[in-house]
Amino acid sequence: MVYAILLGGLVLGVPVAFAIVAALMWFMATGEFPYHPRIVATEMFRGINSFPLLAIPLFVLAGELMNASGITRRIIAFSIVIVGRLRAGLALVNIWASVVFAGLSGSAVADTSAIGRVFIPEMERAGYRRDFAAALTAASSVIGPIIPPSIPVIIYALTVGGVSVPAMFLGGVVPGLLLALFLSAYVMIRVNRVKSGGPSDRQALAEIPSQAGALLGGIIPLLMPVFVVGSIVLGIVTPTEAASFAVAYAVVVGMGLYREVRVSDLPRILSESMRDSAVIMIIIAAVSAANWLMTYNRVPNMLTDLVLANVDSRVIFLLIVIALFLFVGLFLEGIAALLVLVPIVHPIAMGFGIDPVHFAIIVIFNLMIGLITPPLGLCLFVAEGVAGVGMARLVRQIMPFFVIEVAVLFIITFVPDTVLALPKLLGFVR
């Protein structure tokens, strides 16, 4: 009955957190359990009663402030100057603008919305197919939560404990850039099939009045992730303190330097940030209660013993993990899937001697691919909402990008140095 309530709620469109809480309350009220159902509320509060979790709403607020500062168009102008001269210039700008944007918001959905509203019409005007532009925007937005700063990394670290946040931040840099390079190679090869007529991609470069000004305008937002990640890596601040610094930086840039954020805009920005943060926090709270119940019943220990007794190969285990998370990503939001499954699979990975930083990036990369897979990929819905091309056309165009991202996933899974090289270089991993 517990699983029926959970699955039934998800099928009916009940938010993940509330479906989990409903199933837990039923189990606690009717099962053979020594505690009152109010233990669910207690464990939910305990799950979010954490100082490090303050980093999440602060990073969300910093991203909202930077978006309101007109930073998106400056990032796009900066990217046009850097890669706009190349073959498939506008498509490349779409990808590399996501790389830059990743260092500001760390959110794939925010990336799809902000860049998509500008770039999907612009690419169509340049002769690209609208459904291709929408698919490329969604696919490149996956880079957002991989390149630091990253909210999923912070949540992963809090979920399992003992994994270095700076090491995971550094570990995501090469996989994020590798994905951008693979996507860039694909669009350069395929440009003639998805672009028919229209003005040259380089015309966008000619429309920028001052290329030097565009470069300067892009460097200013680029400094934020450098300062934030650099201060964490150097041990100067904690992730939570770095998040508060990011908010301060965004306020100075938006209200002082660019002067595009007014005091009257702050209530709207704060309310949107609180709404987005609340969605994440309620999921964390609900899954924390579920994880407590599983731990109480020794579910992770039993599964660890079962897998270690029947799977004797690290390669087979990693393939099982990839398949599991890709499948779960079809139906479950990434953070919820991370919170539910990581406490179970992480101890098993440690039993196989897999580096915890390497395994963390594999899991996060894997779950982010779920953002572009039907039927419930959030970035697909956002891209379709912006482009209005129909989900069927968008899914057809997204499939080659899905294959590319899975190929990159296999590379970072079975070539550990793609993840561990930077953490090793800076002494975070031996």
C-alpha positions in Angstrom: 0.0 0.0 0.0 2.9 2.3 0.7 4.3 2.0 -2.8 0.8 2.3 -4.2 0.3 5.6 -2.5 3.7 6.9 -3.6 3.4 5.8 -7.3 -0.3 6.8 -7.4 0.6 10.3 -6.2 3.4 10.7 -8.8 1.1 9.4 -11.6 -1.6 11.9 -10.6 0.9 14.8 -10.6 1.2 15.2 -6.9 4.6 17.0 -6.1 7.3 14.4 -5.2 7.7 15.7 -1.7 4.0 15.4 -0.8 3.7 11.9 -2.4 6.7 10.8 -0.2 5.2 12.3 3.0 1.8 10.7 2.3 3.3 7.3 1.9 5.4 7.7 5.0 2.4 8.9 7.1 0.4 5.8 6.0 3.3 3.5 6.9 3.8 5.1 10.3 0.1 5.1 11.1 -0.6 1.5 10.0 2.7 -0.4 10.0 4.4 -2.2 12.9 6.4 0.8 14.0 7.1 1.9 17.6 6.7 5.6 17.0 3.9 8.1 16.4 3.4 9.5 12.9 4.6 12.9 14.1 8.1 11.5 13.8 7.8 12.3 10.1 7.5 16.0 10.9 10.3 15.8 13.3 12.7 14.1 10.8 11.6 16.5 8.1 12.6 19.5 10.2 15.8 17.7 11.3 16.7 17.2 7.6 16.7 20.9 6.8 18.0 22.1 10.2 21.5 22.5 8.8 23.7 25.5 8.5 25.4 24.3 5.2 21.9 24.1 3.6 21.8 27.9 3.8 24.0 27.9 0.7 21.1 26.7 -1.4 18.8 29.7 -1.0 21.7 32.0 -1.1 23.0 30.7 -4.5 19.5 30.8 -5.8 19.2 34.4 -4.8 22.6 35.2 -6.3 21.5 33.7 -9.6 18.2 35.7 -9.6 20.0 38.9 -8.9 22.5 38.3 -11.7 19.7 37.4 -14.1 17.9 40.6 -13.2 21.1 42.6 -13.8 20.9 42.1 -17.6 23.7 39.6 -17.3 22.3 37.2 -19.9 22.7 39.5 -22.8 26.2 40.4 -21.7 27.1 36.7 -21.5 25.7 36.2 -25.0 27.6 39.2 -26.4 30.8 37.9 -24.8 30.3 34.5 -26.3 29.6 35.9 -29.7 32.9 37.7 -29.7 34.8 34.6 -28.6 33.3 31.9 -30.8 30.9 33.8 -33.2 33.4 33.7 -36.1 33.5 29.9 -36.2 31.4 27.6 -38.3 27.9 27.3 -36.8 28.8 30.4 -34.8 25.4 31.0 -33.2 24.9 27.4 -32.2 28.4 27.5 -30.6 27.5 30.7 -28.8 24.4 29.0 -27.4 26.6 26.2 -25.9 29.4 28.4 -24.6 27.0 30.9 -23.2 25.6 28.0 -21.1 29.1 27.3 -19.9 29.5 30.9 -18.7 26.0 31.0 -17.3 26.7 27.8 -15.3 29.1 29.7 -13.1 26.4 32.1 -12.1 23.2 30.1 -11.4 24.2 26.4 -11.4 20.7 25.7 -12.6 19.9 24.0 -15.9 16.3 25.1 -15.8 17.2 28.8 -15.3 19.8 28.4 -18.1 17.2 27.0 -20.5 14.7 29.8 -19.7 17.1 32.7 -19.8 19.2 31.8 -22.8 16.3 30.1 -24.7 14.2 33.3 -24.7 17.0 35.2 -26.4 18.6 32.5 -28.6 15.8 30.4 -30.0 14.3 33.3 -31.9 17.8 34.6 -32.8 18.9 31.2 -34.2 15.6 30.9 -36.2 16.2 34.3 -37.7 19.7 33.1 -38.8 18.1 30.1 -40.6 18.4 27.4 -38.0 15.4 25.1 -37.5 13.4 26.3 -34.4 13.1 22.8 -33.0 16.9 22.2 -33.3 17.6 25.5 -31.6 15.2 24.5 -28.7 16.8 21.1 -28.4 20.3 22.6 -28.4 19.4 25.1 -25.7 18.0 22.3 -23.5 20.9 20.0 -24.1 23.6 22.6 -23.4 21.8 23.7 -20.2 22.7 20.4 -18.6 26.2 21.9 -18.2 24.8 24.3 -15.6 24.7 22.0 -12.5 28.0 20.3 -13.5 30.4 23.3 -13.6 30.7 25.0 -10.2 29.2 26.4 -8.2 26.6 23.6 -8.2 23.6 23.1 -5.9 23.5 19.3 -6.6 27.1 19.1 -5.4 26.3 20.8 -2.1 23.2 18.5 -1.6 25.3 15.4 -2.4 27.9 16.4 0.1 25.3 16.9 2.8 23.6 13.6 1.9 26.6 11.3 2.3 29.0 13.3 4.5 32.8 13.1 4.3 33.0 14.1 0.6 34.9 17.4 0.0 32.8 20.1 -1.7 35.9 21.9 -3.1 37.1 18.6 -4.6 33.7 18.0 -6.2 33.5 21.5 -7.5 36.9 21.0 -9.2 35.9 17.5 -10.4 33.0 19.0 -12.3 35.0 21.4 -14.4 36.6 19.0 -16.9 33.4 17.0 -17.5 31.4 20.2 -18.1 33.9 21.5 -20.6 34.2 18.1 -22.2 30.4 18.0 -22.7 30.6 21.5 -24.3 33.3 20.4 -26.7 31.4 17.3 -27.8 28.2 19.3 -28.3 30.3 21.9 -30.3 31.8 19.3 -32.5 28.3 17.8 -33.2 26.7 21.1 -34.2 29.7 22.1 -36.4 29.3 18.7 -38.3 25.6 19.0 -38.6 25.1 22.7 -39.3 24.3 22.3 -43.0 21.4 19.9 -42.2 19.8 22.2 -39.6 20.4 25.6 -41.2 18.8 26.6 -44.4 19.6 30.1 -45.8 19.2 33.1 -43.6 21.9 35.6 -42.8 25.4 34.5 -41.9 26.1 33.6 -38.3 28.8 36.2 -38.3 26.3 38.9 -38.8 25.6 38.7 -35.1 29.2 39.7 -34.5 28.8 42.7 -36.8 25.7 43.8 -34.8 27.8 44.2 -31.6 28.8 47.9 -31.5 31.9 47.4 -29.3 33.6 44.1 -29.2 36.0 45.4 -26.5 33.0 46.5 -24.5 31.3 43.1 -24.9 34.5 41.3 -23.7 34.6 43.6 -20.6 30.9 43.1 -20.0 31.4 39.3 -20.0 34.5 39.3 -17.7 32.7 41.0 -14.9 30.1 38.2 -14.4 32.9 35.6 -15.0 34.7 36.9 -12.0 31.9 35.8 -9.6 32.4 32.0 -10.0 36.2 32.6 -9.9 36.0 34.4 -6.6 33.3 32.0 -5.2 35.0 28.7 -6.1 38.5 30.1 -5.6 37.7 31.2 -2.0 36.2 27.7 -1.2 39.1 25.8 -2.8 41.7 28.0 -1.0 39.9 27.2 2.3 39.2 30.9 3.0 35.4 30.4 3.3 32.8 27.6 3.6 30.3 27.0 0.8 27.7 28.8 2.8 29.9 31.9 3.4 30.9 31.8 -0.3 27.2 31.8 -1.3 26.6 34.9 0.8 29.6 36.5 -0.9 28.0 35.7 -4.3 24.8 37.5 -3.2 26.8 40.6 -2.2 28.7 40.5 -5.5 25.5 40.2 -7.4 24.0 43.2 -5.5 27.1 45.4 -6.2 27.1 44.4 -9.9 23.3 44.8 -10.4 22.6 47.9 -8.3 26.0 49.6 -8.3 27.8 48.8 -11.5 25.1 48.1 -14.1 22.3 49.9 -12.3 19.7 47.7 -13.8 18.4 46.4 -10.5 16.3 48.9 -8.5 15.2 48.8 -4.9 11.7 48.3 -6.2 12.8 45.1 -7.9 14.0 43.5 -4.8 10.6 42.2 -3.4 10.0 40.4 -6.7 13.5 38.9 -6.8 13.4 37.8 -3.2 9.9 36.2 -3.6 11.0 34.3 -6.7 14.1 33.1 -4.9 12.1 32.0 -1.9 9.7 30.1 -4.1 12.5 28.3 -6.0 14.4 27.5 -2.7 11.2 26.3 -1.0 10.7 23.7 -3.8 14.2 22.3 -3.2 14.0 22.4 0.6 10.7 20.6 0.9 12.0 17.8 -1.3 15.1 17.6 1.0 12.9 17.5 4.1 10.6 14.8 2.8 13.4 12.6 1.5 15.3 13.1 4.8 12.4 11.5 6.6 12.3 8.6 4.1 16.0 8.1 4.4 15.8 8.0 8.2 13.1 5.3 8.0 15.2 3.2 5.5 18.3 3.6 7.7 16.2 2.6 10.8 15.2 -0.6 9.0 18.8 -1.2 7.7 17.7 -1.1 4.1 21.0 0.5 2.8 23.0 -2.2 4.7 21.0 -5.0 3.3 21.2 -3.7 -0.2 25.0 -3.2 0.1 25.5 -6.7 1.3 23.3 -8.1 -1.5 25.1 -6.2 -4.2 28.6 -7.0 -2.9 27.7 -10.7 -2.6 26.4 -10.9 -6.2 28.3 -8.4 -8.2 32.1 -8.9 -8.2 33.1 -6.4 -10.8 33.5 -2.7 -10.4 32.7 -2.2 -14.1 29.5 -4.1 -13.9 28.5 -2.1 -10.8 29.1 1.2 -12.6 27.1 0.0 -15.6 24.3 -0.9 -13.3 24.5 2.6 -11.6 24.4 4.3 -15.0 21.4 2.3 -16.1 19.6 2.8 -12.8 20.0 6.6 -12.7 19.2 7.0 -16.4 16.0 5.1 -15.8 15.1 6.9 -12.7 15.8 10.2 -14.4 12.9 9.5 -16.8 10.4 9.8 -14.0 11.9 11.5 -11.0 13.3 15.0 -10.6 17.1 15.0 -10.2 17.5 16.3 -6.6 14.7 13.9 -5.4 16.4 11.0 -7.1 19.8 12.0 -5.7 18.4 12.2 -2.1 16.6 8.9 -2.4 19.2 6.7 -4.1 22.6 8.1 -3.2 22.4 7.0 0.5 21.9 3.5 -0.9 24.5 3.3 -3.7 27.2 5.4 -2.2 28.2 2.8 0.5 28.2 0.1 -2.2 30.6 2.3 -4.4 32.9 2.7 -1.4 32.9 -1.1 -1.0 34.2 -1.4 -4.5 37.0 1.1 -3.8 35.6 3.8 -6.1 36.8 7.3 -5.3 33.9 9.2 -3.7 34.6 12.4 -5.7 34.6 10.4 -9.0 31.4 8.6 -8.0 29.7 11.8 -7.0 30.3 13.5 -10.4 29.1 10.3 -12.2 25.9 10.4 -10.3 25.3 14.1 -10.7 26.1 14.1 -14.4 23.9 11.0 -14.8 20.9 12.7 -13.1 21.3 15.9 -15.1 20.9 14.0 -18.3 17.4 13.2 -17.0 16.5 16.9 -17.4 16.3 16.4 -21.2 14.7 12.9 -21.3 11.0 12.5 -21.8 8.4 12.1 -20.4 9.3 14.4 -17.4 12.5 16.2 -18.4 12.1 19.7 -16.9 14.4 21.4 -19.4 12.4 19.9 -22.2 9.2 21.4 -20.9 10.9 24.8 -20.5 12.4 24.7 -24.0 9.1 23.7 -25.5 7.3 26.4 -23.6 9.7 29.0 -25.1 9.9 27.6 -28.6 6.3 26.3 -29.0 7.4 23.6 -31.5 5.5 20.7 -29.9 7.0 18.0 -27.7 7.2 15.3 -30.4 9.4 17.5 -32.7 11.5 18.5 -29.7 12.1 14.9 -28.6 13.2 13.9 -32.1 15.8 16.7 -32.1 17.0 16.0 -28.6 17.8 12.3 -29.1 21.2 12.9 -30.8 22.2 15.2 -28.0 21.1 12.6 -25.5 23.4 10.1 -27.2 26.3 12.5 -27.0 25.7 13.2 -23.3 25.6 9.5 -22.5 28.9 9.0 -24.5 30.5 11.8 -22.3 29.0 10.1 -19.2 30.8 6.8 -20.2 34.1 8.7 -20.7 34.0 10.3 -17.3 32.9 7.0 -15.7 35.7 4.8 -17.2 38.4 7.5 -17.5 38.5 8.7 -13.8 41.2 11.3 -14.5 38.7 13.4 -16.4 37.1 14.0 -13.0 40.1 13.6 -10.6 42.9 15.4 -12.5 42.1 18.9 -11.1 41.4 17.7 -7.5 44.6 15.7 -7.5 46.6 18.7 -9.0 45.4 20.9 -6.1 45.9 18.3 -3.4 42.2 17.5 -2.6 42.5 13.9 -3.8 45.4 11.5 -3.4 
